[in-house]
Amino acid sequence: MENCCGIQTLSEYELKRLENIRQNKAFLSFLHLPQVVFDSLVNKQETGSADLKYKEGLQNTHKHEKQVVKVVKKWIYSAAFHPCASSLLMAAGDKCGQVGLCNLGASWGDNGVLQFEPHTSSVTHMAFSMQRPSTLITTSYDGTARAGHMEQAVFDEVYRSDKRLKGFDFLSHDCSTLLIGDVHGDIAIVDTRTPGTSHESLHTLGRGILYSAHVHPVQKQYFVVAVDRYG
């Protein structure tokens, strides 16, 4: 809109939207995601000791009302913890395509929660990149895979399909290449560094509903899928 002097001004809605973006960026920058220290070498611990600590932690777990936070508006379809040692940060995706970030106990956002709407349908799977800790990859029934850059509060589309996407895993050690499955059992190889939103290759596993896909953590040339052949 223009004021009486003919100068372009922003509407109240636009001003509020820009302020929300500013607050989101400030919150995400405050987390210092690229500088977090990972427990990536946690296998340094003896397995027995690690299992014992995990068991003790479960036994001492209690749910308190103050620890219950509404991260997204609708039913949660997927969730993931950020793999850092310094902050309890998690993400959740809901039935309608919304993604929420929650930093438990933080005073930022709404009870430590920030919400985004990168998809238009159910968020079926999500995971943080171990090599790029400020990046959250999501897939959805809307047929898209997106890379959420947390510090910029932007979700870039990295892959688009005419089929509903179900699950994915990181195919390369640097987490730049993805193995993405759709509900019809097809597997797409997607390089997020390649311009555009197409796949590098597409492989048909046979008729059936694909439920999940998982790549071997070390030998990346191997992967397994769960497919309902009678779907």
Number of C-alpha atoms within 10 A of each C-alpha: 8 10 9 6 6 8 8 10 11 12 11 9 9 11 12 12 12 13 12 14 15 13 15 22 16 15 22 19 16 11 17 12 19 14 10 15 13 14 12 11 7 10 9 9 10 9 10 9 10 14 12 11 11 11 12 11 11 10 9 7 9 8 7 7 6 8 10 9 15 13 24 24 15 14 12 20 17 19 19 16 15 22 20 17 12 12 16 14 20 19 23 24 34 24 21 22 25 22 27 20 24 24 22 18 15 15 11 18 16 13 15 17 24 22 20 17 15 23 25 15 20 26 30 25 23 26 24 22 19 18 12 14 21 23 23 20 23 29 33 29 25 20 19 23 32 23 23 22 17 21 19 15 19 16 20 15 19 24 23 18 16 10 16 20 32 25 26 27 22 25 24 17 14 11 18 16 18 22 21 25 30 25 21 22 25 19 23 22 20 23 22 22 9 13 8 12 18 17 20 12 10 15 11 11 14 13 15 16 19 24 18 20 20 19 19 13 14 9 11 13 10 11 14 10 17 13 19 15 12 7 11
